[in-house]
């Protein structure tokens, strides 16, 4: 499951869609990006504030003009820049080949011990004077003093050596523990890296074998890798029709208000002010129309050019724009252009020389005469969001409280509850969830359409209000349903739990298994409380434990 957050920086005219596997990850990435933009904007403001002298201000204006010219030129090169590039996914680049960064702990070197005192050292030799020689007792006294000094030095040396050795042994023990931890972390890193890379290889094999979900994931990667300015939405929804080798793409196009309009900046020395010249409205509308046709042709080109598995014979491209209705102030989304293109016909076109709009019309594409008006058109072929199995749903979650036992609720209510909670989950990304006709046949209970360009697409959801462990056969059935429906993923939700064989079967497949505790967590996440008591439910439902 993927989360999405859109962030904008008006000063820099920057727009980006941040995605991640959980909300905290998305928020963290968004904060990092916003901080980077703010720092960049602060530098820009400081640059403007410190550009006091006229020459500097003139140079600043000229720099803004060059930057504006480059931004406008980038729009004009939208199609041409893509043609010489290889858009095939490089599977090796997707693999993790980085080294294990923490360095191996350094083994402590045996310390150099101080020299042991020797009885014959000069400092231990007694100083025998003439009077000492005359009196033997004095001589013996001097000898005793030197011996005592030596013995004291010997004791001190032993203590020092013992202290040095103790510290060295402590360092060796510390090193041994650190080495074991390092070796464990390194082995874990290597194992995870190998597992990740094996997953990439499996995705590659599935793509080359023509698995629909793998084809969709591959084409998502192709479109995601396509370089556009920051303010482009970069979002799409894909569907692959295996029988006809047709890829349907619903692609988010930029609204006209996101395009840069600055043409020239000047410094007026006499007034010590800056003046700006912007492109004309007619030029902006012509450029906008031209840009959208270029994006459509470029996207189709990249999909065909990258099709190493020869899985795509036809692409249907539907261009969608999300904008604000000036009359109502409400946001709306409209399909404003649609085209169906066969690979054999399209790859014969010399895109470097073709006029984008004329080419689009030659391919029998559908659009209004002026795209800037955002006049909606009927898509040639839509991603199938309608299904005769879809029925009206009803709300259940608001009637729950902490005393309500989900395991004992009506099975139809349970299916509607699952639809409702996933609708709240997917609505965060602009997705939608539909419930299917109640049948209790173990088929599709709900279908989610997630627009996320990496992990999104069509997702089938099955709800199992069980009081016993869900068998592996139910998980196998879900996987078969995912394949039959041409979905990207399957989610199985139960009030009970799954056996080890069920989890083992789901591993490395596009399946997510949610047990009772995870369902309660999901409900609480969206502001609802309930409980699951399987024993109580068995008694209420008259079921017997299998």
Secondary structure as UniProt FT lines:
FT   STRAND          3..9
FT   TURN            10..13
FT   STRAND          14..20
FT   HELIX           23..50
FT   HELIX           54..76
FT   TURN            77..79
FT   HELIX           80..83
FT   HELIX           91..94
FT   TURN            119..120
FT   HELIX           122..124
FT   HELIX           130..134
FT   HELIX           136..208
FT   TURN            209..210
FT   HELIX           212..225
FT   TURN            230..231
FT   STRAND          236..241
FT   TURN            242..245
FT   STRAND          246..253
FT   HELIX           256..258
FT   STRAND          262..268
FT   TURN            269..272
FT   STRAND          273..278
FT   HELIX           281..305
FT   TURN            308..309
FT   STRAND          314..324
FT   TURN            326..328
FT   STRAND          331..342
FT   HELIX           343..346
FT   TURN            347..348
FT   TURN            351..353
FT   HELIX           356..362
FT   TURN            363..364
FT   STRAND          366..367
FT   HELIX           371..373
FT   TURN            388..389
FT   STRAND          390..391
FT   HELIX           397..399
FT   TURN            402..403
FT   HELIX           406..408
FT   HELIX           411..427
FT   TURN            428..430
FT   STRAND          432..436
FT   STRAND          446..450
FT   TURN            453..455
FT   STRAND          457..464
FT   HELIX           472..485
FT   STRAND          489..494
FT   HELIX           500..506
FT   TURN            507..508
FT   STRAND          511..514
FT   HELIX           516..525
FT   TURN            526..527
FT   HELIX           534..541
//
